[in-house]
Amino acid sequence: MLTRLDCGNASLAGLPACQLNRLQFVLHVAARLVCVARKYDYVTPLLQELHWLSVPNRITFKLATLIFRCMHGLAQDYPAGTLNRAADVDSRRRLRSGSSTALLYPMTRRRTLGNRAFPVAAAQVWNRLPITLTSQSSLLPFRQQLKTFLFEQPYSCHPCYIALDTTFYDLTFLTL
C-alpha cells in the first residue's frame, strides 16, 4: 500500500492541505493495520515506531532525492535541464551565493499552478535543506541524512499550503 502512496508523489508538491489530508488519512489507516491498533488510538506514536514520514515529508523526501540525482548527473536530462544553480549564473560568481548549492527560483505567472511546477518546487525544497545535506556527494548518505532530518522535525509541523478564498498561502514559516 505504501508503494502506491509513494508512486509519483514528487508531483504532489504544493497541493492544498485538504488534498494532503486525504493521503495522510490513508497512511494512518495503513499504520493502524500494520500495528493492529484500534480505530481511536493515537497514530503519531505508531508512525514514529514504524519510522514512517508524514505525507508532506514523504513528498519532500522524494523531491529532494530527485533533485540530488539531477544535480549529480544520475537522472534523465529533462528534469536536470530545468534546474538552474545560483553558482552557474555569471553575475553571481563573485557573490557569496556563487559558491553555494542553492537553486534559482524561476518566474511563474500563476501562483496556484506555477509554483507547483518542478523547477519551482525543486528550488523551494532544495533551498530549505541544510548545507550539510546539500553538500553530500553520494546518494546513500544523502538519503539517510535526509530521512533523519525530516523525521526529527516535529510531526505536526510540515510544509503545507492552505486554501483560503482560492489563494494558497505558504505556511512553512510557522513553527509550533
C-alpha positions in Angstrom: 0.0 0.0 0.0 2.9 2.4 0.8 4.3 1.9 -2.7 1.0 3.1 -4.1 1.1 6.1 -1.8 4.7 6.9 -2.8 4.3 6.3 -6.5 4.7 9.7 -8.2 4.4 11.7 -5.1 7.0 14.2 -6.1 4.4 15.6 -8.5 2.2 16.3 -5.4 4.4 19.1 -4.1 2.4 22.2 -3.3 -1.0 20.5 -3.0 -3.5 22.1 -0.7 -3.8 20.8 2.8 -7.2 19.3 2.2 -5.8 17.1 -0.5 -2.8 16.1 1.5 -5.1 15.2 4.5 -6.8 12.5 2.4 -3.4 10.9 1.7 -2.4 11.3 5.4 -5.6 9.5 6.3 -4.6 6.6 4.1 -1.2 6.5 5.8 -2.9 6.5 9.2 -5.1 3.6 8.3 -2.1 1.6 7.0 -0.3 2.3 10.3 -3.2 1.1 12.3 -3.5 -2.0 10.1 0.2 -2.9 10.4 0.3 -2.3 14.2 -3.1 -3.9 14.8 -4.3 -0.8 16.6 -7.9 0.3 17.2 -9.7 3.0 15.3 -9.4 5.6 18.0 -5.8 5.0 19.1 -3.3 7.8 18.6 -1.5 7.3 15.3 1.6 9.6 15.8 3.3 7.1 18.1 2.6 4.3 15.7 4.1 6.3 12.8 7.2 7.1 14.9 7.6 3.4 15.9 7.3 2.4 12.2 9.7 5.2 11.2 7.3 6.4 8.6 7.4 10.0 7.4 4.2 12.1 7.1 2.8 12.6 3.6 4.3 16.1 3.1 7.6 14.9 4.3 7.4 11.9 2.0 6.8 14.3 -0.9 9.8 16.4 0.3 12.0 13.3 0.5 11.1 12.1 -2.9 11.5 15.5 -4.5 14.8 16.1 -2.7 16.2 12.7 -3.9 15.2 13.5 -7.4 16.9 16.9 -7.2 20.0 15.3 -5.8 20.1 12.9 -8.8 19.6 15.8 -11.2 22.4 17.8 -9.6 24.9 14.9 -9.8 24.0 13.6 -13.3 22.2 10.5 -12.1 18.8 11.5 -13.6 17.5 11.9 -17.1 18.3 15.1 -19.0 14.8 16.5 -19.0 14.3 17.2 -15.3 18.0 18.1 -14.8 17.9 20.7 -17.6 15.1 22.6 -15.8 17.2 23.3 -12.7 19.5 26.4 -12.5 22.1 26.7 -9.9 22.9 30.1 -8.5 26.6 29.3 -9.0 26.1 28.8 -12.7 24.9 32.4 -13.3 27.8 34.7 -14.5 26.7 37.7 -12.5 26.7 35.7 -9.2 30.1 34.0 -9.4 31.8 36.7 -7.3 29.0 36.8 -4.7 28.6 34.5 -1.7 25.8 32.6 -3.5 28.2 31.8 -6.3 29.8 29.1 -4.1 26.6 27.8 -2.7 24.5 24.8 -3.8 21.3 26.9 -4.0 18.9 26.8 -6.9 17.3 29.8 -8.6 13.6 30.3 -8.5 12.1 30.6 -12.0 9.5 33.2 -12.5 5.9 31.9 -12.8 2.7 33.6 -13.9 0.2 31.8 -11.8 0.8 31.2 -8.1 -1.5 28.2 -7.8 -0.2 26.1 -10.7 3.1 27.8 -11.5 4.5 27.2 -8.0 3.8 23.5 -8.3 5.9 23.2 -11.4 9.0 21.0 -10.9 11.7 23.8 -11.2 9.9 26.0 -8.7 9.0 23.2 -6.2 12.5 21.8 -6.5 14.1 25.2 -5.7 11.9 25.6 -2.7 12.6 22.2 -1.3 16.4 22.2 -2.1 17.0 25.7 -0.7 15.3 24.8 2.6 17.6 21.9 3.3 20.7 22.5 5.5 24.1 22.8 3.8 25.3 19.6 5.4 22.7 17.7 3.3 23.0 19.6 0.0 26.8 19.3 0.0 26.7 15.5 0.1 28.4 13.8 -2.8 26.9 10.3 -2.6 23.3 9.3 -2.8 23.1 6.7 0.0 24.4 9.0 2.8 22.2 11.9 1.4 19.1 9.7 1.6 19.9 8.5 5.1 20.6 12.0 6.4 17.6 13.5 4.7 15.3 10.9 6.2 16.8 11.6 9.6 16.4 15.3 9.1 12.8 15.0 8.1 12.0 12.5 10.8 13.4 14.8 13.5 11.1 17.6 12.6 8.0 17.9 14.7 5.4 15.6 13.2 2.7 18.3 13.1 4.9 21.0 11.6 5.3 20.3 7.9 5.3 22.3 4.7 1.7 22.8 3.8 -0.5 25.0 1.8 -3.9 26.1 3.0 -6.6 27.2 0.5 -8.4 30.4 1.6 -10.6 32.3 -0.8 -8.9 30.4 -3.7 -5.5 31.8 -2.7 -2.8 29.5 -1.5 -0.7 30.8 1.4 2.6 29.2 2.3 2.7 28.4 6.0 6.1 26.8 6.2 7.4 29.7 8.3 5.1 28.7 11.2 6.7 26.6 14.0 4.9 25.1 16.9 
